[in-house]
């Protein structure tokens, strides 16, 4: 055959399998089948001996047309490079691409599916199976297994490429494997995130798998998780496109029946659902924070997170669990109705909100002597102001307010009285580029000088959770610990409502 495998899989991914199979090119005259390279950097030589000139260096997963045999070498033609040569028979696996060969190819493909580092080879084997199998097999359980394997190979290869250290020798191998996958029609998207490249599988095989009635629950779960990876959302998407994508992700996750899944896999689906519904609540709140759909989405996020069983949580999923907790925690104030503003008759300050410029919400600090027309303080933001979170200390000299400028990142505004008037300071979850995190007011310490804060964040690849005693003047941290029991002030003055509602004490 000529370059049939690369051409065929590209057709399979972009059109119906049966149509692609019927349109497969015919083998070249004199061809004796095909061979898939199983070793990296296998040598294509000019003659059937080790000392012969090397024509090219081949990589696992590449397909060659077999035209003859000489000694322990195969005479082959490489359609990708348009040159012929000889390769050791031990460096390739010969395949007949007939229907009778399908079960054997499927068995090898299943074995390779669980072998890290063999993704390019697995993609080549899957391509061979897709050509060898009948249309009936591809529409049945075997076809679902093939698309599951293809998606798994491509997604794992993308993860390896994203985690690769620049300059390492493995970089050349990964680049070659990605090139092999691209030759089969497997597509990847690449984004720049914080100075590094994030490689993501485009997901066509998983989309087709989800559309197959014969796909089982575990296959659907793996597909849904791969299609909804938060790190694979284009960071340059405009807000309305991001909202559409989040809605689509929620729909994809709804197609998974978690009842029959193993505990660890059910946890992964529910954690991802919690994160996606948290993002949905934020996006809806940006349009109208009072919309009942905001509370409904936040409630769904909390329900999914509460359904996670920590006993079935492996070590490698702890990071995802913490991230899901922060994303849900960021919107938890949507479940608390904001108080209806009443006539201000007290000297204690009260917060009001009003629309500002297009997309802005303005926070007004008022009291009995200062109305909304002449407030003590006015500050506007494009973030979501969770008005129900507002809390004033006993002395009336400070107000804490939760403000969420982006998905999964909620800051703490501290409005405080100084000799020169009222000021507004922002306490972020961490002093890093915003990624995922929550800064929460946890209580006031009597005396009007201190407050209690819980902070949890992931940034620049590091995760940290802390409980702090913060001095209002300058928002400097006086004491900090990862163990809440180590702070007597926290034990004594933490707010009962915060303790009851927070996810920081999970």
LUMGULO-756394 format. One record per residue (C-alpha): chain; x negated, y, z negated; residue in one letter; residue number from 1. Coordinates in pm, 1 decimal, m for minus. Layout:
<sites>
SITE,chain,xx,yy,zz,res,n
SITE,A,X,Y,Z,A,NUM
...
</sites>
This chain:
<sites>
SITE,chain,xx,yy,zz,res,n
SITE,A,0.0,0.0,0.0,X,1
SITE,A,m105.8,365.4,32.0,X,2
SITE,A,m51.8,621.8,m249.1,X,3
SITE,A,281.6,460.9,m328.9,X,4
SITE,A,271.4,452.6,m707.9,X,5
SITE,A,198.7,822.1,m750.3,X,6
SITE,A,454.7,914.0,m487.3,X,7
SITE,A,716.4,676.1,m620.4,X,8
SITE,A,709.5,781.9,m982.8,X,9
SITE,A,729.4,1147.4,m884.7,X,10
SITE,A,1041.4,1054.7,m686.6,X,11
SITE,A,1182.3,850.3,m973.9,X,12
SITE,A,1141.4,1139.7,m1212.6,X,13
SITE,A,1303.7,1387.9,m976.9,X,14
SITE,A,1581.6,1173.1,m821.7,X,15
SITE,A,1782.2,858.0,m877.3,X,16
SITE,A,1575.3,545.5,m933.0,X,17
SITE,A,1752.7,342.2,m669.0,X,18
SITE,A,1707.0,608.1,m404.0,X,19
SITE,A,1337.1,634.4,m485.5,X,20
SITE,A,1294.0,257.7,m463.6,X,21
SITE,A,1453.2,245.1,m119.5,X,22
SITE,A,1232.4,531.1,m1.6,X,23
SITE,A,904.8,372.7,m116.9,X,24
SITE,A,631.9,391.2,150.8,X,25
SITE,A,521.2,67.8,315.3,X,26
SITE,A,181.3,m87.6,240.4,X,27
SITE,A,m103.7,m23.2,480.9,X,28
SITE,A,m179.5,m298.2,735.8,X,29
SITE,A,m409.2,m558.1,581.7,X,30
SITE,A,m340.7,m448.3,224.7,X,31
SITE,A,m363.7,m723.2,m38.5,X,32
SITE,A,m167.2,m553.0,m313.4,X,33
SITE,A,m264.9,m288.6,m564.8,X,34
SITE,A,m492.2,m258.2,m864.0,X,35
SITE,A,m463.9,m33.2,m1168.9,X,36
SITE,A,m786.2,86.1,m1330.3,X,37
SITE,A,m801.4,m25.5,m1694.9,X,38
SITE,A,m1139.4,122.9,m1796.0,X,39
SITE,A,m1241.6,485.4,m1820.9,X,40
SITE,A,m1529.3,597.2,m1598.3,X,41
SITE,A,m1514.4,282.4,m1389.2,X,42
SITE,A,m1752.4,313.9,m1093.6,X,43
SITE,A,m1636.1,306.9,m734.2,X,44
SITE,A,m1949.5,196.2,m546.8,X,45
SITE,A,m2056.4,187.7,m185.1,X,46
SITE,A,m2141.9,m183.3,m199.8,X,47
SITE,A,m2051.0,m482.5,m421.7,X,48
SITE,A,m2352.2,m460.1,m651.5,X,49
SITE,A,m2442.4,m264.2,m965.7,X,50
SITE,A,m2728.2,m78.7,m800.5,X,51
SITE,A,m2520.1,55.7,m514.0,X,52
SITE,A,m2448.4,427.1,m483.0,X,53
SITE,A,m2157.4,547.4,m697.4,X,54
SITE,A,m1884.9,702.2,m484.9,X,55
SITE,A,m1661.8,821.6,m769.0,X,56
SITE,A,m1587.1,778.4,m1138.6,X,57
SITE,A,m1237.2,642.0,m1194.6,X,58
SITE,A,m1010.8,664.2,m1499.8,X,59
SITE,A,m763.0,428.2,m1656.8,X,60
SITE,A,m420.0,438.4,m1498.5,X,61
SITE,A,m538.2,528.6,m1148.1,X,62
SITE,A,m402.2,309.0,m868.1,X,63
SITE,A,m608.8,164.4,m584.0,X,64
SITE,A,m513.7,m30.4,m273.7,X,65
SITE,A,m685.7,m369.9,m255.4,X,66
SITE,A,m823.9,m460.8,88.6,X,67
SITE,A,m1053.2,m750.9,14.5,X,68
SITE,A,m1283.6,m934.6,m227.8,X,69
SITE,A,m1662.0,m960.7,m231.2,X,70
SITE,A,m1835.9,m1156.5,m506.8,X,71
SITE,A,m1693.6,m1026.7,m840.7,X,72
SITE,A,m1591.3,m699.1,m679.1,X,73
SITE,A,m1274.0,m584.9,m508.3,X,74
SITE,A,m1289.3,m382.1,m191.5,X,75
SITE,A,m1042.2,m98.1,m243.0,X,76
SITE,A,m917.1,225.0,m92.3,X,77
SITE,A,m861.8,529.1,m317.9,X,78
SITE,A,m584.3,736.0,m156.9,X,79
SITE,A,m625.1,1017.4,m409.5,X,80
SITE,A,m986.9,1080.6,m305.5,X,81
SITE,A,m942.3,941.2,47.2,X,82
SITE,A,m1238.8,710.9,30.2,X,83
SITE,A,m1305.2,341.6,2.1,X,84
SITE,A,m1550.9,137.3,m196.3,X,85
SITE,A,m1600.9,m151.7,m432.0,X,86
SITE,A,m1504.8,m184.5,m798.4,X,87
SITE,A,m1565.0,m462.3,m1046.3,X,88
SITE,A,m1263.1,m691.0,m1074.7,X,89
SITE,A,m1288.4,m673.7,m1455.8,X,90
SITE,A,m1230.6,m295.7,m1446.0,X,91
SITE,A,m885.9,m325.9,m1290.0,X,92
SITE,A,m562.9,m521.3,m1319.6,X,93
SITE,A,m418.3,m645.8,m992.5,X,94
SITE,A,m44.9,m604.2,m949.6,X,95
SITE,A,180.3,m741.6,m677.0,X,96
SITE,A,465.8,m489.8,m724.7,X,97
SITE,A,726.0,m756.5,m655.3,X,98
SITE,A,1042.0,m822.4,m852.0,X,99
SITE,A,893.8,m1143.7,m991.1,X,100
SITE,A,602.0,m941.7,m1130.5,X,101
SITE,A,838.0,m710.3,m1323.9,X,102
SITE,A,863.1,m910.0,m1651.3,X,103
SITE,A,483.9,m943.3,m1677.3,X,104
SITE,A,435.1,m570.4,m1617.7,X,105
SITE,A,703.2,m492.2,m1876.3,X,106
SITE,A,528.9,m712.0,m2134.7,X,107
SITE,A,192.1,m540.3,m2080.9,X,108
SITE,A,361.1,m201.0,m2087.7,X,109
SITE,A,521.4,m278.6,m2426.3,X,110
SITE,A,183.1,m380.1,m2566.4,X,111
SITE,A,9.8,m66.1,m2443.1,X,112
SITE,A,295.8,151.8,m2575.6,X,113
SITE,A,161.1,106.9,m2928.5,X,114
SITE,A,m205.0,155.9,m2832.8,X,115
SITE,A,m334.8,510.0,m2896.0,X,116
SITE,A,m573.3,631.6,m2629.0,X,117
SITE,A,m421.3,416.4,m2352.8,X,118
SITE,A,m154.8,663.9,m2243.6,X,119
SITE,A,m282.2,711.6,m1887.6,X,120
SITE,A,m301.8,334.5,m1840.0,X,121
SITE,A,49.0,299.0,m1979.9,X,122
SITE,A,183.6,558.3,m1736.5,X,123
SITE,A,23.9,366.4,m1448.5,X,124
SITE,A,173.3,37.4,m1568.5,X,125
SITE,A,514.5,199.4,m1608.0,X,126
SITE,A,491.8,334.8,m1254.4,X,127
SITE,A,411.9,m15.2,m1129.9,X,128
SITE,A,708.0,m160.1,m1318.4,X,129
SITE,A,945.2,104.7,m1183.4,X,130
SITE,A,848.1,5.7,m831.0,X,131
SITE,A,852.8,m369.6,m893.3,X,132
SITE,A,1182.5,m392.3,m1083.6,X,133
SITE,A,1520.4,m423.2,m918.8,X,134
SITE,A,1777.5,m144.5,m930.5,X,135
SITE,A,1990.0,m360.9,m1162.0,X,136
SITE,A,1702.8,m404.6,m1408.0,X,137
SITE,A,1627.5,m31.8,m1406.4,X,138
SITE,A,1990.3,47.0,m1491.2,X,139
SITE,A,1986.5,m198.1,m1783.9,X,140
SITE,A,1798.9,m252.4,m2106.0,X,141
SITE,A,1465.5,m303.4,m1928.1,X,142
SITE,A,1502.5,31.1,m1753.6,X,143
SITE,A,1570.8,201.6,m2086.7,X,144
SITE,A,1255.5,41.6,m2225.3,X,145
SITE,A,1056.8,169.4,m1927.7,X,146
SITE,A,1176.9,528.4,m1965.4,X,147
SITE,A,1122.1,509.5,m2341.5,X,148
SITE,A,765.5,392.3,m2281.0,X,149
SITE,A,700.6,654.8,m2013.3,X,150
SITE,A,820.1,934.7,m2239.4,X,151
SITE,A,622.9,796.7,m2534.2,X,152
SITE,A,301.3,780.2,m2330.6,X,153
SITE,A,343.0,1132.2,m2195.3,X,154
SITE,A,438.5,1284.5,m2531.8,X,155
SITE,A,149.1,1115.1,m2711.2,X,156
SITE,A,m94.0,1228.4,m2442.5,X,157
SITE,A,30.2,1586.5,m2483.0,X,158
SITE,A,m19.5,1566.4,m2860.1,X,159
SITE,A,m374.4,1437.8,m2812.1,X,160
SITE,A,m451.8,1719.4,m2571.9,X,161
SITE,A,m314.4,1980.7,m2814.3,X,162
SITE,A,m522.4,1845.8,m3102.2,X,163
SITE,A,m845.1,1815.0,m2900.8,X,164
SITE,A,m1143.1,2013.1,m3026.1,X,165
SITE,A,m1281.6,2241.9,m2751.5,X,166
SITE,A,m1624.7,2141.4,m2630.6,X,167
SITE,A,m1607.8,1784.5,m2754.2,X,168
SITE,A,m1695.1,1499.1,m2518.2,X,169
SITE,A,m1338.2,1368.7,m2551.6,X,170
SITE,A,m1217.2,1681.3,m2373.5,X,171
SITE,A,m1331.9,1550.3,m2034.5,X,172
SITE,A,m1149.9,1221.3,m2093.6,X,173
SITE,A,m827.8,1398.3,m2194.9,X,174
SITE,A,m847.4,1624.7,m1893.7,X,175
SITE,A,m889.4,1324.9,m1666.4,X,176
SITE,A,m597.9,1142.2,m1831.2,X,177
SITE,A,m374.3,1446.6,m1785.9,X,178
SITE,A,m476.3,1458.5,m1421.9,X,179
SITE,A,m383.9,1090.0,m1382.5,X,180
SITE,A,m42.4,1155.6,m1541.0,X,181
SITE,A,16.1,1455.6,m1314.8,X,182
SITE,A,m62.9,1235.5,m1017.7,X,183
SITE,A,234.4,1017.4,m1113.8,X,184
SITE,A,471.7,1313.6,m1131.1,X,185
SITE,A,458.9,1348.8,m1509.4,X,186
SITE,A,466.3,1720.7,m1585.9,X,187
SITE,A,336.2,1916.2,m1884.2,X,188
SITE,A,388.1,2272.2,m2007.1,X,189
SITE,A,106.2,2465.3,m2170.4,X,190
SITE,A,144.9,2758.2,m2410.1,X,191
SITE,A,m107.6,2973.2,m2590.1,X,192
SITE,A,m33.5,2977.0,m2963.0,X,193
SITE,A,m262.1,3166.7,m3202.5,X,194
SITE,A,m562.8,3140.9,m2975.6,X,195
SITE,A,m527.7,2771.1,m2895.2,X,196
SITE,A,m349.3,2577.2,m2623.2,X,197
SITE,A,m35.0,2379.3,m2700.4,X,198
SITE,A,33.0,2106.0,m2444.1,X,199
SITE,A,387.2,1967.0,m2428.4,X,200
SITE,A,549.7,1697.3,m2219.1,X,201
SITE,A,826.7,1835.2,m2000.9,X,202
SITE,A,1057.4,1550.0,m2110.0,X,203
SITE,A,1229.5,1424.6,m1794.7,X,204
SITE,A,1195.6,1055.2,m1888.9,X,205
SITE,A,1353.3,1120.8,m2228.7,X,206
SITE,A,1641.5,1313.8,m2071.8,X,207
SITE,A,1714.6,1021.8,m1843.1,X,208
SITE,A,1693.4,782.5,m2137.9,X,209
SITE,A,1953.8,980.5,m2332.8,X,210
SITE,A,2186.0,960.2,m2032.7,X,211
SITE,A,2168.0,577.9,m2022.5,X,212
SITE,A,2453.5,403.5,m2208.7,X,213
SITE,A,2230.8,101.0,m2275.3,X,214
SITE,A,1972.1,299.7,m2473.7,X,215
SITE,A,1968.6,192.3,m2838.7,X,216
SITE,A,1968.6,419.0,m3145.1,X,217
SITE,A,1592.7,406.1,m3201.9,X,218
SITE,A,1518.0,494.4,m2840.7,X,219
SITE,A,1762.3,784.7,m2858.7,X,220
SITE,A,1606.4,903.4,m3183.0,X,221
SITE,A,1253.9,901.9,m3037.9,X,222
SITE,A,1375.4,1084.8,m2728.0,X,223
SITE,A,1565.1,1349.1,m2926.8,X,224
SITE,A,1270.6,1411.9,m3157.9,X,225
SITE,A,1031.5,1452.5,m2864.7,X,226
SITE,A,1266.8,1692.1,m2682.7,X,227
SITE,A,1316.9,1915.4,m2987.9,X,228
SITE,A,961.5,1962.6,m3114.1,X,229
SITE,A,953.6,2317.1,m3259.8,X,230
SITE,A,592.0,2371.6,m3154.5,X,231
SITE,A,695.4,2310.1,m2792.8,X,232
SITE,A,936.7,2601.8,m2770.1,X,233
SITE,A,792.4,2866.1,m2540.9,X,234
SITE,A,688.0,3151.2,m2773.7,X,235
SITE,A,751.6,3404.2,m2494.5,X,236
SITE,A,1118.6,3316.0,m2448.9,X,237
SITE,A,1353.7,3614.3,m2491.1,X,238
SITE,A,1598.9,3593.7,m2779.8,X,239
SITE,A,1903.8,3497.5,m2569.3,X,240
SITE,A,1712.9,3215.9,m2394.8,X,241
SITE,A,1580.6,3094.5,m2727.6,X,242
SITE,A,1935.3,3079.3,m2862.9,X,243
SITE,A,2049.0,2874.6,m2561.2,X,244
SITE,A,1761.4,2632.0,m2608.7,X,245
SITE,A,1840.1,2591.9,m2979.0,X,246
SITE,A,2203.4,2514.9,m2896.4,X,247
SITE,A,2087.3,2252.8,m2645.8,X,248
SITE,A,1852.6,2100.0,m2905.3,X,249
SITE,A,2136.4,2071.7,m3155.2,X,250
SITE,A,2345.1,1892.3,m2891.2,X,251
SITE,A,2059.1,1650.9,m2814.5,X,252
SITE,A,2019.1,1561.9,m3181.8,X,253
SITE,A,2393.7,1505.8,m3213.6,X,254
SITE,A,2366.0,1219.1,m2964.4,X,255
SITE,A,2167.7,1014.8,m3214.9,X,256
SITE,A,2361.7,785.6,m3448.4,X,257
SITE,A,2147.8,780.2,m3762.7,X,258
SITE,A,2354.0,516.2,m3944.3,X,259
SITE,A,2162.2,217.5,m3810.6,X,260
SITE,A,1815.6,372.7,m3800.2,X,261
SITE,A,1526.4,270.5,m4026.2,X,262
SITE,A,1492.5,502.7,m4323.7,X,263
SITE,A,1181.1,686.5,m4202.4,X,264
SITE,A,1330.7,749.4,m3856.5,X,265
SITE,A,1664.4,863.6,m3999.9,X,266
SITE,A,1471.9,1110.3,m4217.1,X,267
SITE,A,1290.5,1250.8,m3914.2,X,268
SITE,A,1614.2,1309.2,m3725.9,X,269
SITE,A,1781.3,1473.7,m4024.4,X,270
SITE,A,1480.6,1695.9,m4094.3,X,271
SITE,A,1479.3,1808.1,m3731.0,X,272
SITE,A,1854.9,1870.3,m3742.9,X,273
SITE,A,1809.2,2078.7,m4057.7,X,274
SITE,A,1542.9,2289.8,m3886.7,X,275
SITE,A,1747.8,2338.9,m3569.7,X,276
SITE,A,2065.0,2432.0,m3756.8,X,277
SITE,A,1862.3,2673.8,m3969.0,X,278
SITE,A,1741.7,2839.5,m3649.4,X,279
SITE,A,2100.2,2846.5,m3521.0,X,280
SITE,A,2220.0,3023.2,m3835.6,X,281
SITE,A,1949.8,3288.9,m3797.7,X,282
SITE,A,2025.6,3349.9,m3430.8,X,283
SITE,A,2396.9,3386.9,m3498.1,X,284
SITE,A,2327.2,3614.8,m3794.3,X,285
SITE,A,2129.2,3846.3,m3568.0,X,286
SITE,A,2447.8,3903.5,m3368.6,X,287
SITE,A,2684.2,3934.4,m3666.1,X,288
SITE,A,2576.8,3835.1,m4014.9,X,289
SITE,A,2942.9,3828.5,m4128.1,X,290
SITE,A,3045.0,3571.9,m3863.1,X,291
SITE,A,3179.1,3254.5,m4032.3,X,292
SITE,A,2971.0,3052.4,m3784.6,X,293
SITE,A,2658.5,3171.7,m3966.6,X,294
SITE,A,2766.1,3014.1,m4294.6,X,295
SITE,A,2880.7,2700.2,m4111.1,X,296
SITE,A,2541.3,2656.8,m3943.5,X,297
SITE,A,2356.8,2719.1,m4271.0,X,298
SITE,A,2581.0,2469.3,m4450.0,X,299
SITE,A,2508.9,2208.5,m4182.5,X,300
SITE,A,2135.4,2271.1,m4219.1,X,301
SITE,A,2155.1,2224.7,m4596.2,X,302
SITE,A,2366.6,1909.6,m4561.3,X,303
SITE,A,2119.6,1749.5,m4321.3,X,304
SITE,A,1825.7,1837.9,m4543.8,X,305
SITE,A,2002.9,1704.4,m4852.9,X,306
SITE,A,2051.9,1374.2,m4669.1,X,307
SITE,A,1676.7,1314.5,m4643.1,X,308
SITE,A,1562.6,1029.5,m4865.5,X,309
SITE,A,1226.6,1113.3,m5022.4,X,310
SITE,A,1176.4,746.1,m5106.0,X,311
SITE,A,1163.3,672.2,m4730.5,X,312
SITE,A,929.4,959.4,m4650.5,X,313
SITE,A,582.6,843.2,m4532.9,X,314
SITE,A,278.2,1060.4,m4597.7,X,315
SITE,A,254.7,1177.5,m4237.2,X,316
SITE,A,609.4,1321.3,m4258.4,X,317
SITE,A,547.8,1530.4,m4569.1,X,318
SITE,A,447.3,1827.2,m4354.6,X,319
SITE,A,770.4,1809.8,m4154.2,X,320
SITE,A,968.0,1780.0,m4479.3,X,321
SITE,A,811.2,2097.2,m4619.3,X,322
SITE,A,868.6,2284.0,m4293.0,X,323
SITE,A,1233.5,2177.9,m4283.1,X,324
SITE,A,1276.3,2292.5,m4643.9,X,325
SITE,A,1137.7,2636.4,m4563.1,X,326
SITE,A,1352.7,2675.0,m4251.4,X,327
SITE,A,1666.0,2584.2,m4445.2,X,328
SITE,A,1567.1,2797.1,m4742.2,X,329
SITE,A,1520.9,3097.1,m4512.2,X,330
SITE,A,1896.0,3101.3,m4433.2,X,331
SITE,A,2040.0,2973.0,m4761.1,X,332
SITE,A,2176.6,3317.3,m4852.0,X,333
SITE,A,2425.7,3277.4,m4566.3,X,334
SITE,A,2615.7,3043.3,m4798.8,X,335
SITE,A,2663.7,3318.4,m5058.7,X,336
SITE,A,2928.0,3577.9,m4961.5,X,337
SITE,A,2804.0,3933.6,m4980.3,X,338
SITE,A,2983.9,4146.2,m5238.2,X,339
SITE,A,3232.3,4396.1,m5100.7,X,340
SITE,A,3091.6,4747.9,m5161.5,X,341
SITE,A,3286.9,4935.7,m5426.0,X,342
SITE,A,3283.7,5293.5,m5536.7,X,343
SITE,A,2946.0,5368.5,m5694.1,X,344
SITE,A,3007.7,5501.6,m6042.9,X,345
SITE,A,2690.9,5386.5,m6218.2,X,346
SITE,A,2342.9,5531.2,m6246.0,X,347
SITE,A,2210.6,5186.7,m6155.2,X,348
SITE,A,2114.5,5173.5,m5787.0,X,349
SITE,A,2323.8,4974.6,m5540.0,X,350
SITE,A,2245.2,4857.7,m5186.7,X,351
SITE,A,2458.9,4929.9,m4881.3,X,352
SITE,A,2393.9,4837.9,m4518.7,X,353
SITE,A,2489.5,5015.1,m4198.5,X,354
SITE,A,2403.1,4978.8,m3827.6,X,355
SITE,A,2101.3,5174.4,m3708.9,X,356
SITE,A,1961.7,5184.6,m3357.5,X,357
SITE,A,2062.0,4905.7,m3118.9,X,358
SITE,A,1983.4,4578.8,m3296.7,X,359
SITE,A,1881.6,4745.8,m3622.7,X,360
SITE,A,2029.3,4713.3,m3971.0,X,361
SITE,A,1962.2,4994.5,m4216.9,X,362
SITE,A,1946.3,4942.1,m4593.5,X,363
SITE,A,2066.1,5232.0,m4809.1,X,364
SITE,A,1994.5,5266.3,m5180.3,X,365
SITE,A,2265.0,5469.8,m5351.1,X,366
SITE,A,2391.7,5550.7,m5698.2,X,367
SITE,A,2652.7,5779.7,m5858.3,X,368
SITE,A,2458.1,6092.4,m5763.8,X,369
SITE,A,2333.6,5980.0,m5423.8,X,370
SITE,A,2585.7,5876.8,m5158.1,X,371
SITE,A,2523.1,5703.9,m4826.8,X,372
SITE,A,2485.3,6045.4,m4665.2,X,373
SITE,A,2195.2,6131.7,m4895.3,X,374
SITE,A,2063.2,5797.7,m5027.4,X,375
SITE,A,1778.2,5742.9,m5265.3,X,376
SITE,A,1608.4,5540.0,m4992.3,X,377
SITE,A,1685.2,5439.6,m4633.2,X,378
SITE,A,1493.6,5170.1,m4447.9,X,379
SITE,A,1583.3,4996.0,m4121.8,X,380
SITE,A,1481.9,4659.8,m3978.0,X,381
SITE,A,1545.4,4439.4,m3675.0,X,382
SITE,A,1551.5,4139.8,m3908.3,X,383
SITE,A,1853.4,3985.0,m4078.5,X,384
SITE,A,1935.9,4152.3,m4409.6,X,385
SITE,A,2084.4,3897.8,m4651.0,X,386
SITE,A,2280.3,4148.7,m4858.2,X,387
SITE,A,2407.9,3880.6,m5098.8,X,388
SITE,A,2051.3,3833.4,m5225.3,X,389
SITE,A,2020.5,4186.1,m5367.4,X,390
SITE,A,1927.9,4188.4,m5736.5,X,391
SITE,A,1859.7,4490.0,m5959.3,X,392
SITE,A,1651.8,4467.3,m6275.5,X,393
SITE,A,1797.5,4554.8,m6615.3,X,394
SITE,A,1617.3,4888.6,m6629.1,X,395
SITE,A,1751.1,4996.1,m6288.7,X,396
SITE,A,1399.8,5067.3,m6158.7,X,397
SITE,A,1365.8,4790.4,m5900.0,X,398
SITE,A,1578.1,4600.5,m5648.3,X,399
SITE,A,1482.2,4275.2,m5473.9,X,400
SITE,A,1626.3,4190.3,m5131.1,X,401
SITE,A,1576.4,3898.5,m4889.3,X,402
SITE,A,1512.4,4002.3,m4527.8,X,403
SITE,A,1447.3,3753.7,m4247.4,X,404
SITE,A,1264.7,3896.7,m3943.9,X,405
SITE,A,1228.0,3566.6,m3755.9,X,406
SITE,A,1323.3,3199.0,m3761.3,X,407
SITE,A,1184.6,3016.0,m4060.8,X,408
SITE,A,1017.8,3327.1,m4206.6,X,409
SITE,A,1188.3,3522.2,m4484.7,X,410
SITE,A,1026.8,3813.5,m4663.8,X,411
SITE,A,1104.0,3980.2,m4995.4,X,412
SITE,A,1169.4,4351.1,m4996.8,X,413
SITE,A,1102.2,4521.1,m5329.0,X,414
SITE,A,1255.7,4865.4,m5367.2,X,415
SITE,A,1102.2,5034.6,m5671.9,X,416
SITE,A,1122.5,5367.3,m5847.1,X,417
SITE,A,804.2,5573.2,m5876.4,X,418
SITE,A,724.3,5923.3,m5999.8,X,419
SITE,A,752.0,6047.7,m5645.4,X,420
SITE,A,1081.3,5873.5,m5573.0,X,421
SITE,A,1185.2,5533.8,m5444.1,X,422
SITE,A,955.8,5320.6,m5227.0,X,423
SITE,A,1012.2,4999.5,m5032.1,X,424
SITE,A,737.7,4736.3,m5024.1,X,425
SITE,A,737.7,4405.1,m4837.1,X,426
SITE,A,610.4,4085.0,m4996.0,X,427
SITE,A,552.5,3822.9,m4721.6,X,428
SITE,A,542.9,3448.3,m4784.8,X,429
SITE,A,168.2,3450.1,m4713.6,X,430
SITE,A,m103.3,3684.2,m4586.9,X,431
SITE,A,m120.7,3505.4,m4250.3,X,432
SITE,A,30.0,3535.0,m3906.8,X,433
SITE,A,402.9,3463.1,m3951.9,X,434
SITE,A,472.0,3096.7,m3885.6,X,435
SITE,A,694.0,2925.6,m4144.6,X,436
SITE,A,751.6,3051.1,m4496.8,X,437
SITE,A,977.2,3196.2,m4762.8,X,438
SITE,A,914.8,3453.8,m5035.9,X,439
SITE,A,1187.9,3443.4,m5305.1,X,440
SITE,A,1272.1,3658.2,m5600.5,X,441
SITE,A,1308.5,3422.4,m5897.2,X,442
SITE,A,1381.6,3653.4,m6190.0,X,443
SITE,A,1305.6,3979.9,m6372.2,X,444
SITE,A,1080.1,4003.8,m6674.2,X,445
SITE,A,1224.4,4247.5,m6933.9,X,446
SITE,A,1036.4,4574.3,m6956.6,X,447
SITE,A,1070.1,4679.7,m6594.2,X,448
SITE,A,707.1,4603.7,m6510.4,X,449
SITE,A,707.6,4246.8,m6379.4,X,450
SITE,A,910.0,4005.5,m6171.2,X,451
SITE,A,893.5,3635.9,m6088.5,X,452
SITE,A,832.4,3524.2,m5731.0,X,453
SITE,A,825.4,3187.9,m5556.0,X,454
SITE,A,628.7,3171.4,m5232.0,X,455
SITE,A,592.3,2887.0,m4985.8,X,456
SITE,A,430.8,2909.1,m4644.5,X,457
SITE,A,243.2,2735.6,m4368.1,X,458
SITE,A,0.9,2938.0,m4162.5,X,459
SITE,A,m317.7,2872.4,m3967.7,X,460
SITE,A,m273.2,2501.3,m4031.2,X,461
SITE,A,m256.4,2529.4,m4411.7,X,462
SITE,A,39.7,2480.2,m4645.8,X,463
SITE,A,72.6,2641.9,m4986.9,X,464
SITE,A,346.2,2673.6,m5248.4,X,465
SITE,A,305.3,2896.5,m5552.8,X,466
SITE,A,495.3,3045.2,m5845.7,X,467
SITE,A,377.6,3392.9,m5941.0,X,468
SITE,A,415.9,3666.8,m6197.2,X,469
SITE,A,399.9,3986.9,m5991.3,X,470
SITE,A,346.7,4337.3,m6122.6,X,471
SITE,A,595.0,4579.8,m5966.6,X,472
SITE,A,338.7,4855.6,m5933.4,X,473
SITE,A,150.6,4767.2,m5617.3,X,474
SITE,A,302.5,4414.7,m5607.1,X,475
SITE,A,m22.0,4268.5,m5738.7,X,476
SITE,A,m14.5,3907.9,m5859.2,X,477
SITE,A,m101.5,3875.7,m6228.6,X,478
SITE,A,m68.4,3499.0,m6261.2,X,479
SITE,A,m20.0,3226.7,m6002.5,X,480
SITE,A,10.7,2848.9,m6016.8,X,481
SITE,A,142.0,2559.8,m5815.2,X,482
SITE,A,300.2,2410.4,m6129.6,X,483
SITE,A,594.9,2609.8,m6258.1,X,484
SITE,A,561.4,2459.1,m6605.7,X,485
SITE,A,221.7,2627.9,m6643.0,X,486
SITE,A,382.0,2974.0,m6654.6,X,487
SITE,A,566.5,3042.6,m6982.3,X,488
SITE,A,718.7,3361.1,m6837.1,X,489
SITE,A,866.5,3157.1,m6555.1,X,490
SITE,A,1010.1,2903.7,m6795.0,X,491
SITE,A,1172.7,3174.6,m7004.8,X,492
SITE,A,1290.6,3435.5,m6756.1,X,493
SITE,A,1365.4,3253.5,m6432.0,X,494
SITE,A,1710.0,3340.3,m6302.1,X,495
SITE,A,1963.5,3056.7,m6355.7,X,496
SITE,A,2123.5,3114.0,m6012.9,X,497
SITE,A,1781.9,3098.7,m5843.5,X,498
SITE,A,1697.5,2776.3,m6024.0,X,499
SITE,A,2028.8,2625.1,m5917.9,X,500
SITE,A,2009.9,2725.8,m5551.2,X,501
SITE,A,1642.3,2731.2,m5453.5,X,502
SITE,A,1472.8,2457.1,m5254.3,X,503
SITE,A,1131.2,2545.0,m5397.4,X,504
SITE,A,1190.8,2307.7,m5690.8,X,505
SITE,A,1268.1,2008.5,m5469.2,X,506
</sites>
